[in-house]
Structure formats: structure tokens, C-alpha cells
Amino acid sequence: MRMLGRHSPCKALDDPPQPDQDGLPPRLSIWLLACLLLLPSPQIAQAKEKEIKIGLFAPLTGPKGSFGEALLQGATLAVEQINRQGNIRGVKLKLIARDDAANPVLGVQILRELADQEKCLAAIGSADAATVLATMAIANEKKIPLLVPNGANEISRKGNRWVFRVGAYDQLMAACPASFAIQELKWQRIGLFHENDEFGTEGARNFSRAARRLGLNPASLAIFDRGERDFTVPISKILKKRPDGIAVWGTAQDAAYLVKQLRQLGYRGVIVGPSALGDASYIEICKEAGDNTIFATPLPSVSRTPSVANFFEAFRTRFQSTPNDTAASGYDAVMLLAKAMQNLTFKDQRRVRDSLANIENYELTQGSYSFKASRGDGLRSLPLLTYLNQRLILLHDQYHPDPRTLRP
């Protein structure tokens, strides 16, 4: 009979494995651990996410194609900068652009596709007001944040919690000169001229509303037609009221001829008006008569704000052209989304919307954004400019009108 030594290294193959300290056999422990590692978790899913899709729709062709192209260029520049600087929590942004041809029906179809097929986290568009108004209901239906670069007042009057306006809007551009005239210049009696079209009528209404909220009604009102060149009668009517100051709401050329006659008939005070008075044709027509004209406008070339100067330089380097306010809106829209996503662990649309709605005092190319306690109008300030010796002069880098003038 063969005997085994006392310290034989041999061991029966069918001896059961000894349990580990958790009470499980080693092989089973390893198997369970492998299974657990294969299970998805929020952190692992986040790490595996390769890109965040942002949709953009705008008229890239047709009569309004230049606006859409500017919007796309601004958004593209922002996406490139963010991806180059480290992405959003390690995840790249991807911009998916579509041409809506300023067609509301096509815009609705595109936004549905961006939400359903492309699975975009948010969308930017359109540069066309009618298309924006048509797509707002789709943003609400699909629960996708929609950032719109359009100034029409109707957009925020709808009260859609999924829609956020980017850039300047009619109410803000009227509130700035109204607030400045009443609170800084101490006007008590205001003469108001406005062109007899939608632009002039709506602008005068916004200006008057802002003035009333500051406790003052325009003392007198005169209306003129587009293309009119003899303003003697309405000017005489206004000047008889001895106004402290005069507001003119109309296109650059028509306003220029009116202002020129105002000076000829003896008015020497300050004139306030819309951003249209920043057009080169205004000062070319009225020349020295245009001095002491004050207006608010986004993205002036004379801005001293570092963020604006950096944007101009980066845009010119990338596209070999000078950006306009539509390009700035595309840029700001992407930057606002990046800001909203910075502290989100899960990048779902509702959380992005809620984060956008809580943005406060965030400085971008066109001014300071605060969506908190608003109905979707984010911008709260604009540069304020005037003419001196027929040259544009910056009065305020960012002028904040009285908050009462910006109430819905």
C-alpha cells in the first residue's frame, strides 16, 4: 500500500473550494463581479456618450439666406471654441444644421426631425419670425429647449416655458432710450414721431409703454408716412408743446430727413430712437443734424467690452468677414446652452431647460443674460450710443434700463 507523506502537496481535485470572506466561492465572486461591471450605470453611460447634438434651423437659402448663414457661422464658432477648450464635461458638441428656407411648414417638419430622429438635446432657430412662431408649439410638444434669435414681441408673449430668446428684442431696444431719457436726462415732456407702418407703430407703442411704467406719458404724438419728405406740419405741432426731448421711431433714411428738418425749425435738444438710427445712411443724410441722437443697439463696432472684441477677432479670423448681431445670437445661443449644461450630471432636455431658466447675469457678446423670473427674454442690457461730430460715440458699454420697463 502506497503511503502519502505528512506534508504531501497533493490535494483531491474534487475538494470543494473554500469560501471567501463574503461567503461565496472565489470563482462565483469573480463571475458576479464581471456581471456587475457589465451593467450600465449613469456614470458609465455618461463616460461612453460621444457627443451632444444641438440642432439649428434657419433660412440658409433664399432672400433671407444671409441671416441664416450669419446665425450658423456664429453657432459654429462657439461649438468649435468649446470643443477645442475641453468640451462639456469631456463630451463634444455636434451642430446639426438644416435649411428652413423661411418656410414655417418646413420649419415645423425640421424641428420634429431634430427632436425625434437626430435626438438633439436643444435647438436654435429660426432667423425668420413666422417660422419661430410656428415652431414654438413643437418645442413644447417635444419638450426640447428652443433658443430663438428674433426680436418680435409675440415670441415671449406666448409664455412658452421651452422657448428662450437670444439677442435683442423690440421691448428692450425701446426700454433703453426711454429709461435713459426719463431717468438720466430728466425729460418731463416728450414729443414722439413714428412711421405709419408696423415697425414705427410697434416701436412707438413699446417706447410709450416703457415711459408710462416710469410715470410719464409722451406729451404729443405725430405720425408720418414712409417716403415722406416734408414734415413741416407735424414738426410744428410737436414743437408748440415745448418738449424736453423728442423720440423718432422710423427707418434710418426717413428718420434722417425728419431730424434734419427738426434742426432747421429750431429744435436743438437730444433725439432718441431705435437701433435703425445706427445705420450709416442716417448720419450720411442728416450730417451734423444727427449729433446728439441716442439709441441702443447690440454689437456696436465701437464697443470696448473684451468679450465683444474677442468675438469680432475670432469671427473675422474664422470667416474673413465682420459679424452682425444675428451671428452674435448664434454664438450666444451655444454659449448659453454650454453654461446650462456645465453642472448637469444627466444631460436630459428638461434639466437643460430648467438650468437655462435659472441663468442670471451671464455676460456674452450682446450683453447680460438673465432668464430667471422672465418669460423667455434673457437679454437685460444693451450698449447705448450717440453721435458726436457725425461719429459714433459709446455712452455706455452696457446700459441696464429700469427693470419695470422690461416687465411682460
C-alpha positions as CSV (number, residue, x, y, z in Angstrom):
1,M,0.0,0.0,0.0
2,R,1.3,3.4,-1.1
3,M,1.6,5.9,1.7
4,L,1.4,9.7,1.3
5,G,3.9,11.8,3.1
6,R,2.8,14.0,6.0
7,H,3.3,17.2,4.0
8,S,2.3,15.9,0.6
9,P,1.4,18.7,-1.8
10,C,-1.2,16.6,-3.4
11,K,-4.9,17.6,-3.0
12,A,-8.0,15.8,-4.2
13,L,-9.4,17.5,-7.3
14,D,-13.0,17.3,-6.1
15,D,-12.4,19.1,-2.8
16,P,-14.8,22.0,-2.6
17,P,-13.3,25.5,-3.0
18,Q,-13.1,27.4,0.2
19,P,-15.4,30.3,0.6
20,D,-14.1,33.9,0.6
21,Q,-14.8,36.3,3.4
22,D,-18.2,37.2,1.8
23,G,-19.3,33.5,2.0
24,L,-19.0,33.0,-1.8
25,P,-16.7,30.6,-3.6
26,P,-13.9,32.6,-5.4
27,R,-15.0,31.6,-8.9
28,L,-18.5,32.7,-8.3
29,S,-17.3,36.0,-6.8
30,I,-15.3,36.7,-9.9
31,W,-18.2,35.8,-12.2
32,L,-20.6,38.1,-10.2
33,L,-18.1,41.0,-10.3
34,A,-17.8,40.6,-14.1
35,C,-21.5,40.8,-14.5
36,L,-21.8,43.9,-12.3
37,L,-19.2,45.6,-14.4
38,L,-21.2,45.0,-17.5
39,L,-24.4,46.6,-16.0
40,P,-24.9,50.2,-17.2
41,S,-24.7,52.9,-14.7
42,P,-25.3,56.7,-15.1
43,Q,-21.6,57.4,-14.7
44,I,-20.5,54.8,-17.2
45,A,-23.2,55.9,-19.7
46,Q,-22.0,59.4,-19.3
47,A,-18.5,58.4,-20.0
48,K,-19.5,56.5,-23.1
49,E,-21.5,59.4,-24.5
50,K,-19.6,60.6,-27.5
51,E,-21.3,63.8,-28.5
52,I,-24.1,66.2,-27.5
53,K,-26.2,67.2,-30.5
54,I,-27.5,70.7,-31.0
55,G,-29.9,71.4,-33.8
56,L,-30.1,74.6,-35.8
57,F,-32.6,75.6,-38.4
58,A,-32.6,78.9,-40.4
59,P,-33.1,80.2,-43.9
60,L,-29.8,79.2,-45.4
61,T,-31.1,79.9,-48.9
62,G,-33.4,82.4,-50.5
63,P,-33.9,86.2,-49.7
64,K,-33.2,85.7,-46.0
65,G,-30.3,83.4,-46.6
66,S,-27.7,85.9,-45.3
67,F,-29.4,85.9,-41.9
68,G,-29.4,82.2,-41.7
69,E,-25.7,82.0,-42.8
70,A,-24.7,84.5,-40.1
71,L,-26.6,82.5,-37.4
72,L,-24.9,79.3,-38.5
73,Q,-21.5,80.9,-38.5
74,G,-21.9,82.3,-35.0
75,A,-23.1,79.0,-33.7
76,T,-20.3,77.1,-35.5
77,L,-17.6,79.4,-34.0
78,A,-19.0,78.8,-30.5
79,V,-19.1,75.0,-30.9
80,E,-15.5,74.9,-32.3
81,Q,-14.3,77.0,-29.4
82,I,-16.0,74.9,-26.8
83,N,-14.7,71.6,-28.3
84,R,-11.2,73.0,-28.5
85,Q,-11.3,74.1,-24.9
86,G,-12.3,70.8,-23.4
87,N,-15.9,70.1,-24.4
88,I,-18.8,69.8,-22.0
89,R,-17.7,67.6,-19.1
90,G,-15.5,65.7,-21.6
91,V,-18.2,65.3,-24.3
92,K,-18.0,67.1,-27.7
93,L,-20.8,69.3,-29.1
94,K,-22.1,68.5,-32.6
95,L,-24.1,71.1,-34.5
96,I,-26.7,69.7,-36.9
97,A,-27.9,72.5,-39.3
98,R,-31.0,72.5,-41.6
99,D,-32.3,75.0,-44.1
100,D,-35.9,76.1,-43.3
101,A,-36.0,78.5,-46.3
102,A,-38.0,80.9,-44.1
103,N,-40.9,78.5,-44.6
104,P,-42.9,77.9,-41.4
105,V,-44.3,74.5,-42.6
106,L,-40.8,73.3,-43.4
107,G,-39.5,74.7,-40.1
108,V,-42.1,72.6,-38.1
109,Q,-41.0,69.5,-40.0
110,I,-37.3,70.2,-39.4
111,L,-37.8,70.7,-35.6
112,R,-39.7,67.4,-35.4
113,E,-36.8,65.6,-37.2
114,L,-34.2,67.2,-35.0
115,A,-36.1,66.1,-31.9
116,D,-37.2,62.6,-33.0
117,Q,-34.6,61.4,-35.4
118,E,-31.4,63.3,-34.5
119,K,-32.2,63.2,-30.8
120,C,-30.9,66.7,-30.3
121,L,-30.6,68.0,-26.8
122,A,-31.7,71.5,-27.8
123,A,-32.3,73.5,-31.0
124,I,-31.5,77.1,-32.2
125,G,-33.7,78.8,-34.7
126,S,-35.1,80.4,-36.8
127,A,-33.9,83.8,-38.1
128,D,-37.4,84.2,-39.6
129,A,-40.1,85.4,-37.2
130,A,-43.0,83.5,-38.8
131,T,-41.1,80.2,-38.6
132,V,-40.2,80.8,-35.0
133,L,-43.9,81.4,-34.1
134,A,-44.9,78.2,-36.0
135,T,-42.2,76.0,-34.3
136,M,-42.8,77.1,-30.7
137,A,-45.7,74.7,-30.2
138,I,-43.5,71.9,-31.4
139,A,-40.8,72.8,-28.9
140,N,-43.5,72.4,-26.2
141,E,-44.8,69.2,-27.6
142,K,-41.4,67.5,-28.0
143,K,-40.1,69.1,-24.7
144,I,-37.0,70.4,-26.4
145,P,-35.4,73.7,-25.4
146,L,-35.6,76.2,-28.3
147,L,-33.3,79.2,-28.4
148,V,-34.6,81.9,-30.8
149,P,-32.7,84.8,-32.3
150,N,-35.6,87.0,-33.2
151,G,-36.8,90.3,-31.7
152,A,-40.6,90.0,-32.3
153,N,-42.6,90.8,-29.1
154,E,-45.1,88.0,-29.8
155,I,-42.5,85.3,-29.0
156,S,-42.3,86.0,-25.3
157,R,-46.0,87.0,-25.0
158,K,-46.9,83.3,-25.7
159,G,-45.4,82.3,-22.3
160,N,-43.8,79.1,-23.7
161,R,-41.5,77.6,-21.0
162,W,-39.4,75.8,-23.6
163,V,-38.6,78.9,-25.6
164,F,-35.7,81.2,-24.8
165,R,-35.0,84.4,-26.8
166,V,-31.3,85.1,-27.6
167,G,-30.2,88.7,-28.5
168,A,-32.0,92.0,-28.6
169,Y,-35.8,92.4,-28.8
170,D,-38.2,95.2,-29.5
171,Q,-39.2,95.9,-25.9
172,L,-35.5,96.1,-24.8
173,M,-34.5,98.4,-27.6
174,A,-37.3,100.8,-26.7
175,A,-36.8,100.5,-22.9
176,C,-33.2,101.6,-23.0
177,P,-33.7,105.0,-24.6
178,A,-36.9,105.6,-22.7
179,S,-35.3,104.8,-19.4
180,F,-32.2,106.9,-20.2
181,A,-34.3,109.9,-21.3
182,I,-36.5,110.0,-18.3
183,Q,-34.1,108.9,-15.5
184,E,-30.8,110.4,-16.8
185,L,-31.9,113.3,-18.9
186,K,-34.9,114.1,-16.7
187,W,-37.4,114.6,-19.5
188,Q,-40.8,115.6,-18.4
189,R,-42.5,116.4,-21.8
190,I,-41.7,114.1,-24.7
191,G,-42.6,114.6,-28.4
192,L,-43.0,111.3,-30.3
193,F,-42.9,110.8,-34.0
194,H,-43.4,107.4,-35.6
195,E,-43.6,106.0,-39.1
196,N,-47.0,104.7,-40.2
197,D,-46.1,101.1,-40.5
198,E,-45.6,98.0,-38.3
199,F,-42.1,98.9,-37.3
200,G,-42.8,102.5,-36.4
201,T,-46.2,101.8,-34.7
202,E,-44.9,98.9,-32.6
203,G,-41.7,100.8,-31.7
204,A,-43.8,103.9,-30.6
205,R,-46.0,101.6,-28.6
206,N,-43.1,100.0,-26.8
207,F,-41.5,103.4,-26.1
208,S,-44.7,104.8,-24.7
209,R,-45.3,101.7,-22.6
210,A,-41.8,102.0,-21.1
211,A,-42.3,105.7,-20.4
212,R,-45.7,105.1,-18.7
213,R,-44.1,102.5,-16.4
214,L,-41.7,105.2,-15.3
215,G,-44.6,107.6,-14.6
216,L,-44.6,109.6,-17.8
217,N,-46.8,109.8,-20.9
218,P,-45.5,111.3,-24.2
219,A,-46.9,114.9,-24.3
220,S,-47.6,114.8,-28.1
221,L,-47.6,112.3,-31.0
222,A,-47.2,112.7,-34.7
223,I,-47.3,110.1,-37.5
224,F,-45.6,110.2,-40.8
225,D,-45.6,108.0,-43.9
226,R,-42.7,106.1,-45.3
227,G,-41.0,108.1,-48.1
228,E,-42.4,111.4,-46.7
229,R,-40.0,114.3,-47.1
230,D,-41.9,117.4,-45.9
231,F,-42.5,117.2,-42.1
232,T,-43.3,120.9,-41.5
233,V,-46.9,120.4,-40.2
234,P,-46.2,117.5,-37.7
235,I,-43.0,119.2,-36.5
236,S,-44.8,122.5,-35.9
237,K,-47.5,120.6,-34.0
238,I,-44.9,118.9,-31.7
239,L,-42.7,122.0,-31.1
240,K,-45.7,124.0,-29.9
241,K,-45.8,121.7,-26.9
242,R,-42.3,122.8,-26.0
243,P,-41.0,119.2,-25.4
244,D,-37.9,118.5,-23.3
245,G,-36.9,115.9,-25.8
246,I,-38.0,114.1,-28.9
247,A,-38.3,110.4,-29.9
248,V,-38.3,109.4,-33.6
249,W,-39.3,105.8,-34.5
250,G,-38.7,105.1,-38.2
251,T,-36.3,103.7,-40.7
252,A,-32.9,105.3,-40.9
253,Q,-33.5,107.3,-44.1
254,D,-36.9,108.6,-43.2
255,A,-35.9,109.5,-39.7
256,A,-32.8,111.3,-41.0
257,Y,-34.9,113.7,-43.2
258,L,-37.3,114.3,-40.3
259,V,-34.4,115.1,-37.9
260,K,-32.8,117.4,-40.4
261,Q,-36.0,119.4,-40.6
262,L,-36.3,119.4,-36.8
263,R,-33.0,121.2,-36.6
264,Q,-33.9,123.6,-39.3
265,L,-37.1,124.5,-37.5
266,G,-35.2,125.3,-34.3
267,Y,-35.0,122.1,-32.1
268,R,-31.6,121.8,-30.5
269,G,-32.2,119.1,-27.9
270,V,-31.5,115.3,-27.7
271,I,-33.2,112.9,-30.0
272,V,-33.8,109.2,-29.1
273,G,-34.8,106.4,-31.3
274,P,-34.4,102.7,-32.5
275,S,-31.3,100.8,-33.3
276,A,-32.0,101.6,-37.0
277,L,-30.5,105.1,-36.4
278,G,-27.1,103.4,-36.2
279,D,-27.3,102.7,-39.9
280,A,-24.7,104.6,-41.9
281,S,-27.3,106.2,-44.1
282,Y,-28.8,108.1,-41.1
283,I,-25.7,110.3,-40.5
284,E,-24.9,110.5,-44.2
285,I,-28.3,112.2,-44.8
286,C,-28.7,114.4,-41.8
287,K,-25.0,115.1,-41.2
288,E,-24.4,117.4,-38.2
289,A,-28.1,117.4,-37.5
290,G,-27.8,113.8,-36.4
291,D,-25.4,114.8,-33.5
292,N,-27.0,114.1,-30.0
293,T,-29.1,111.2,-31.3
294,I,-29.1,108.4,-28.8
295,F,-30.1,104.8,-29.4
296,A,-29.4,101.3,-28.1
297,T,-28.0,98.6,-30.4
298,P,-26.4,95.1,-30.0
299,L,-22.8,94.5,-31.0
300,P,-21.6,98.0,-32.0
301,S,-18.2,98.2,-33.7
302,V,-17.1,100.8,-31.2
303,S,-17.7,98.5,-28.2
304,R,-14.9,98.4,-25.6
305,T,-16.1,95.2,-23.9
306,P,-13.4,92.5,-24.1
307,S,-15.9,89.7,-24.9
308,V,-17.1,91.7,-27.9
309,A,-13.6,92.5,-29.1
310,N,-12.6,88.8,-28.8
311,F,-15.7,87.7,-30.7
312,F,-15.0,90.2,-33.5
313,E,-11.4,89.0,-33.8
314,A,-12.3,85.3,-33.7
315,F,-15.1,85.6,-36.2
316,R,-13.0,87.6,-38.7
317,T,-10.2,85.1,-38.4
318,R,-12.6,82.1,-38.9
319,F,-14.8,83.5,-41.7
320,Q,-12.9,86.5,-43.1
321,S,-15.9,88.8,-42.5
322,T,-17.4,91.1,-39.9
323,P,-20.1,89.6,-37.7
324,N,-23.5,91.1,-37.2
325,D,-26.0,90.8,-34.4
326,T,-27.5,87.6,-35.9
327,A,-24.1,85.9,-35.9
328,A,-23.7,87.1,-32.3
329,S,-27.1,85.5,-31.4
330,G,-25.9,82.1,-32.9
331,Y,-22.7,82.4,-30.8
332,D,-24.6,83.4,-27.6
333,A,-27.2,80.6,-28.0
334,V,-24.5,77.9,-28.0
335,M,-22.7,79.6,-25.1
336,L,-25.9,79.7,-23.1
337,L,-26.5,76.0,-23.7
338,A,-23.0,75.3,-22.6
339,K,-23.5,77.3,-19.5
340,A,-26.7,75.4,-18.8
341,M,-25.1,72.0,-19.2
342,Q,-21.9,72.7,-17.1
343,N,-23.2,71.3,-13.9
344,L,-25.6,68.7,-15.1
345,T,-24.8,65.0,-14.4
346,F,-27.6,63.8,-16.7
347,K,-28.0,65.8,-19.9
348,D,-31.7,65.4,-20.4
349,Q,-33.8,68.2,-22.0
350,R,-35.9,69.1,-19.0
351,R,-32.9,69.6,-16.8
352,V,-31.3,71.8,-19.6
353,R,-34.5,73.8,-19.8
354,D,-34.6,74.3,-16.0
355,S,-30.9,75.2,-16.0
356,L,-31.4,77.8,-18.7
357,A,-34.3,79.3,-16.8
358,N,-32.1,79.9,-13.8
359,I,-29.2,81.7,-15.6
360,E,-28.5,85.1,-14.1
361,N,-26.1,87.9,-15.0
362,Y,-24.2,86.0,-17.6
363,E,-22.2,88.3,-19.8
364,L,-21.9,87.4,-23.5
365,T,-21.3,89.3,-26.8
366,Q,-24.6,91.2,-26.8
367,G,-25.0,91.9,-23.1
368,S,-26.0,90.4,-19.8
369,Y,-28.4,87.5,-19.8
370,S,-30.9,86.7,-17.0
371,F,-33.7,84.3,-17.8
372,K,-34.7,84.0,-14.1
373,A,-38.2,85.4,-13.5
374,S,-38.7,86.2,-17.1
375,R,-41.0,84.8,-19.8
376,G,-38.1,83.8,-22.0
377,D,-36.5,87.2,-22.7
378,G,-32.9,86.8,-21.5
379,L,-31.0,89.9,-22.5
380,R,-31.2,92.7,-19.9
381,S,-28.8,95.3,-21.2
382,L,-27.5,96.9,-24.5
383,P,-24.8,99.3,-25.5
384,L,-26.0,102.9,-25.6
385,L,-24.6,105.1,-28.4
386,T,-24.8,108.7,-29.7
387,Y,-23.3,110.8,-32.5
388,L,-20.7,113.5,-31.8
389,N,-19.2,115.4,-34.8
390,Q,-21.0,112.8,-37.0
391,R,-19.1,110.0,-35.4
392,L,-20.5,107.2,-33.3
393,I,-19.6,107.5,-29.6
394,L,-20.2,104.9,-26.9
395,L,-22.2,106.3,-23.9
396,H,-22.5,103.0,-22.0
397,D,-20.8,99.7,-22.7
398,Q,-23.9,98.0,-21.3
399,Y,-26.9,100.1,-20.3
400,H,-29.4,98.4,-18.0
401,P,-32.8,100.1,-18.3
402,D,-35.2,100.2,-15.3
403,P,-36.5,96.7,-14.7
404,R,-40.0,98.0,-14.7
405,T,-39.7,98.8,-18.4
406,L,-39.0,95.1,-19.2
407,R,-42.0,93.5,-17.5
408,P,-44.1,91.4,-19.8
